[in-house]
C-alpha cells in the first residue's frame, strides 16, 4: 500500500550543507495526497561499445516475441519484456574518412557524415542526446552528463588514418562542430553533481580523508525525515547510504591511484584490474544522477575506438582492437565475443538497479530509455552494414521482440531511422537526421 504523507514534499527539494546540495530521489510524499495522478520524468541513456560485435553471437537467430536469446545479450534476458533488439540497420555508409573507427563513434548518435580532416576543424552532426537534452533538461542542474573510461584529451592530429583525434573522444556532439568531452574522472562527476571543489589539490585532499559530503547535511536530512512516513524514511536512508557508498568507492579508487603515482587530474588509464570497478562507479553515478533528477540525459563510452585495453580478468590478455581483427578465426572470434558479453553484463547491472528502484508511476526503468550498442557491425572489416543495437527500458510498445529491419531488397535501413524513433519517443521532432529515410516508432 502506498504511504501518503500529510505533507507534500516538492520534487525539487534540496538537502543542503556547506558547499553541498543533494536533490531528493522519488518519495511517496512527493505525490499529491490521495491523488492517483503521478507525473513521470523521462530519462535517456546512451551506452557505446567499440570495435563492433560478433554478430552471430549478438543477433538472435529468430525474430518476433519468441526469439531465442543470443549469447552476448544473455545477461539482459530477465529484462526482455523491456528490451527490443533491432538488427538489419546500417550507419551512414557515405562516411569515407579514415578507416572507419573514428566515424563509428562520432556519428553513432547522429547518422551524419564526418568532414575529412586531421585537424581541429572537425564536423559531423548534433547528436540525439543533445536534442533530447534541449527538450527535457532545461530545469535540471546539469543538462547532460558524458562519461568515458580512457583519457583522449592529450591526443591530437590523426588517430584513424586521415581522421582527426577529435572524432574518437566523444559520442556526444552539442553542435555539428563541437563535441561534449567524455569525463573519465569519477570524482569530477561526483562533485559536479553534489558540490565541493574539483581542483587537483582538492581531489587529493578529499582522497586522504574519510569525511563524507553527507556529514555536512545530516541536520537537513534529519529535518526532512521528520516530515516523512516510515516507507519514505527507509527510502531516504537507502538513498543516502548509496551516495555515501559511491563516494567511498571513488575515494578508494583515488587513493590507490595516488599511491601508485597517478595524477588525479588525469584519467585512470591502462589499469585493467580496475576496469570493472571504474565502469561500475561511473554507471552508479549515472544511476544517482537520474535518481536525483540532476540530469535526465547521460551517455557513456565503455571504451573508445582504437583503444589498447586488455581484459585479462575475463581471459582476454590481448588488446581489444587487435582481437576485433580476428580474421574469422573461431578462437579469436570467441575472444571478441567474450569482451562483447562482458560489456553487456556491466550494463545489465545498471538496468537491474533501475528496475529495482521505485519511481513515479512504476520503476526507474519504466521511466528511463537506453540505447546500447556499437557503431560497427563486423569489427574485422569495419563494416557499418549490417548493424544491430538495442533499446532497453521505457514503456515502448515494441518491447519484448527481436525486429529485423532489413528491407525487402535485402539492404539494411539507416540506423538514423531508429534515432529519430528515440527522438519521437522523447517528444522531439526533427525534419531530418543524418541519412534517415523515415522513423522507426518505438
Number of C-alpha atoms within 10 A of each C-alpha: 3 8 16 20 21 13 14 16 19 14 16 16 15 16 20 19 18 12 13 19 19 23 20 21 23 23 24 21 22 21 22 17 15 11 8 9 11 13 9 15 16 20 26 24 24 21 22 25 22 24 32 28 29 24 18 13 20 22 27 21 12 15 16 15 15 10 16 15 19 18 17 24 22 18 18 21 15 11 19 19 17 23 25 25 25 21 25 22 25 26 33 26 16 11 20 15 20 19 16 23 26 29 31 29 26 29 27 24 29 28 31 26 21 24 19 17 19 21 14 14 12 19 21 23 25 24 25 25 28 21 18 24 24 15 15 21 20 13 13 15 16 18 19 24 26 22 27 27 23 24 19 20 14 6 13 13 14 17 20 20 14 17 26 25 23 26 28 22 24 26 32 32 24 18 15 15 14 16 22 17 19 22 23 25 22 28 25 19 20 22 17 16 22 19 18 18 15 17 12 14 12 13 19 18 10 20 22 14 10 11 13 15 22 23 12 17 18 15 14 14 20 12 11 16 16 10 15 22 17 12 16 20 18 13 17 20 14 12 18 18 13 14 20 17 14 20 24 16 16 20 22 15 19 24 19 12 17 15 9 9 9 15 14 21 16 14 19 22 15 15 14 16 12 15 20 17 15 23 23 18 21 26 24 19 22 25 19 21 25 24 22 21 25 26 25 29 29 26 25 27 26 24 22 26 28 17 17 14 21 22 20 12 12 11 11 18 14 16 16 22 21 17 22 25 18 18 12 12 9 10 10 18 19 17 22 27 22 21 23 24 20 18 21 21 17 17 18 20 16 16 21 15 15 21 20 12 15 19 21 18 14 14 18 28 26 23 21 23 25 22 22 20 23 26 36 29 28 21 25 20 16 18 20 25 21 20 26 28 23 18 23 27 27 22 17 19 11 19 21 19 20 25 22 19 20 17 11 7 6 9 14 19 26 27 34 29 23 25 25 28 19 25 21 17 18 19 11 17 13 9 7 13 20 23 20 21 14 16 18 17 16 18
